[in-house]
Amino acid sequence: MSNYKVAENLAISETGFMFLPGTGETFTSNEIGKTIIRMIQNGDSNEKIIEAITKGYNVEPNSFEKDLSDFIHQLIQYNLAEEL
């Protein structure tokens, strides 16, 4: 189970364009960021996200763990996610 929850009203396109209807704010994300957000929406755990990204994108697990933490904290900072 995920330790985080993506904002319920967050709309995200296949290209990584994100929109918060309540505020009108827009954001963009790359393919990895979009995948992470989708996995959080699906309730996947951090461990499962790390496994999927490191295998699917040829990323080193040790460095990606910190990158994931930083990315999630950015999502929280911009009200795109919250910690459970």
SVG drawing of the C-alpha trace seen along z (x, -y; Angstrom):
<svg xmlns="http://www.w3.org/2000/svg" viewBox="-12 -29 35 34">
<polyline fill="none" stroke="black" stroke-width="0.4" points="0.0,0.0 1.2,-3.5 2.3,-5.9 0.9,-8.8 -2.2,-9.8 -2.4,-11.9 -4.9,-14.8 -8.3,-13.4 -9.0,-16.1 -5.6,-15.9 -6.0,-15.4 -3.0,-14.0 -2.7,-13.5 -0.7,-10.8 1.9,-13.5 2.5,-14.3 0.4,-17.6 -1.2,-17.9 -4.1,-20.2 -5.7,-21.0 -9.2,-22.1 -9.9,-23.7 -7.0,-26.2 -6.4,-26.2 -2.7,-25.4 -0.9,-23.4 2.2,-21.3 4.2,-19.1 6.1,-15.9 8.4,-13.6 7.6,-9.9 9.1,-8.7 7.2,-11.3 4.0,-10.4 4.6,-6.7 5.3,-7.4 2.1,-9.4 0.0,-6.7 1.5,-4.1 0.7,-6.2 -2.8,-6.6 -3.0,-2.8 -1.9,-2.5 1.4,-0.9 4.0,-0.9 7.3,-2.9 9.1,0.5 7.0,1.5 7.5,-1.9 11.3,-1.6 11.3,1.8 9.3,0.8 11.2,-2.3 14.7,-0.8 13.8,2.1 11.8,0.2 14.1,-2.7 17.5,-1.2 18.0,-3.4 20.2,-2.5 18.0,-1.6 20.3,-3.4 20.2,-6.7 16.5,-6.4 15.3,-5.9 16.4,-9.4 15.1,-10.8 11.7,-9.2 11.6,-10.8 12.5,-14.2 9.9,-13.9 7.1,-12.9 8.0,-15.8 7.7,-18.2 4.3,-16.7 3.3,-17.4 4.7,-20.9 2.6,-21.7 -0.5,-20.1 -0.5,-17.3 -0.2,-14.6 -0.4,-14.1 1.1,-11.8 -1.2,-9.2"/>
</svg>
